[in-house]
Amino acid sequence: MKRLKDFAYQEPTTLDEAVAALAEGGDTARVLAGGTDLIVDLKIERLLTTAVVNIKRIPGLSGIDDLGEASRIGALTKVTDIEASTLVAERHPALSQAASILASPPVRALATIGGNVGRASPASDLGPALIVLGASARIRGTGGDREELVEALYTGPGRTSLACSDIITDFIIPKPAAGCGSAHVKLGKRGSGTDIAMAGAAASVVIAEGVITEGKIALASLGPIPFRATNAEEVLRGRPAAEETIAAAAEAAAGDASPIGDIRASASYRTTLARVLTLRALRAAIASSREVVA
Ligand SMILES: Cc1cc2nc3c(=O)[nH]c(=O)nc-3n(C[C@H](O)[C@H](O)[C@H](O)COP(=O)(O)OP(=O)(O)OC[C@H]3O[C@@H](n4cnc5c(N)ncnc54)[C@H](O)[C@@H]3O)c2cc1C
């Protein structure tokens, strides 16, 4: 049986060296960022690997920048820095709120946004927020650079479309249009709001003259991956930004959910949470549409 000491460990200082080290490591090679997921997986041997490539010595992978028509967040940016960012709070409230309720402050001080997406947990907090904000990930791999929507990266519980030699370098979030608002809510088992989600919901809306012209809803812990509740989104389009519309969309979101029962919650309770949390996320997103800096 492989033990911790059996894998090669490297700390490259350039992206190309890191990609080469991962490619050399083969199918089980892993990027190490904050380590809040990976180190646990290695310690309990849920994951056996041949190579761990620590990317923290590579410059340029952290930070939050205003690019004008978009915001850029480096993959190594800590959750705690996203939580503290005024730019993120003003432009992308759903992401700011998701960061502020991910785990506890000590975990947030280590955890990175790239690691949250790379882990691909169905219970991810940042994933649903990034999805409703239309975020894309920039990726460096053996074939060069490419950009993919975050929602397209998730393929299954703990699985992404990334090759083992791919590294997410940063995330690009479009600047919100006028009348756009967003929000994220979750409920954890202890009710503290900072433990792993029994269920989570993020929503974004674009409102013109009181009518929702576009709405996005993404759910967590309500299916095998963070996913868009497309039937609920359909309910929103072209309808007044009013309580009746919100209730109809929340009902549709419960139908979009396909939860399992586990130690945190039964499937039927999660279906109820899909309805309740979608309701709350939509109300908050509509309220924030008047506050977001476009
Ligand atoms: C006590 C505790 C509570 C937690 N609570 C929550 C919670 O409430 N909500 C929540 O969403 N998560 C929670 N988590 C999970 C975890 O903290 C987050 O998923 C975190 O964001 C992972 O980031 P990291 O930098 O630590 O990733 P790492 O552990 O370093 O990596 C995680 C995975 O992503 C891959 N990866 C990392 N960076 C990249 C990159 N740039 N490109 C490609 N792949 C990459 C790694 O290879 C690995 O497979 C919790 C974890 C703990 C230990």
The ligand as an ORCA input file, in Angstrom:
! r2SCAN-3c Opt
* xyz 0 1
  C     -12.875     21.808      8.524
  C     -13.165     22.110      7.073
  C     -14.361     22.762      6.754
  C     -14.661     23.039      5.428
  N     -15.834     23.708      5.152
  C     -16.114     24.042      3.884
  C     -17.310     24.796      3.580
  O     -18.097     25.173      4.457
  N     -17.555     25.099      2.280
  C     -16.720     24.720      1.259
  O     -16.985     25.026      0.110
  N     -15.579     24.007      1.519
  C     -15.267     23.667      2.790
  N     -14.130     22.962      3.071
  C     -13.292     22.501      1.947
  C     -12.052     23.367      1.605
  O     -11.632     24.190      2.639
  C     -12.287     24.197      0.328
  O     -12.699     23.353     -0.727
  C     -11.035     24.974     -0.084
  O     -11.426     26.093     -0.847
  C      -9.998     24.171     -0.831
  O      -8.922     25.030     -1.194
  P      -7.398     24.625     -0.925
  O      -6.573     25.734     -1.443
  O      -7.188     24.230      0.494
  O      -7.289     23.346     -1.887
  P      -6.277     22.103     -1.820
  O      -6.631     21.230     -0.685
  O      -4.877     22.531     -1.949
  O      -6.724     21.394     -3.193
  C      -8.037     20.870     -3.362
  C      -8.128     20.187     -4.744
  O      -8.090     21.161     -5.780
  C      -6.953     20.940     -6.646
  N      -6.402     22.275     -6.936
  C      -6.015     23.217     -6.032
  N      -5.635     24.339     -6.663
  C      -5.765     24.088     -7.985
  C      -5.520     24.867     -9.162
  N      -5.074     26.136     -9.095
  N      -5.742     24.290    -10.364
  C      -6.189     23.020    -10.451
  N      -6.464     22.239     -9.383
  C      -6.259     22.773     -8.171
  C      -5.996     20.054     -5.822
  O      -5.160     19.276     -6.654
  C      -6.976     19.217     -5.026
  O      -7.464     18.156     -5.815
  C     -13.775     22.656      4.393
  C     -12.568     22.005      4.725
  C     -12.267     21.743      6.045
  C     -10.961     21.060      6.364
*
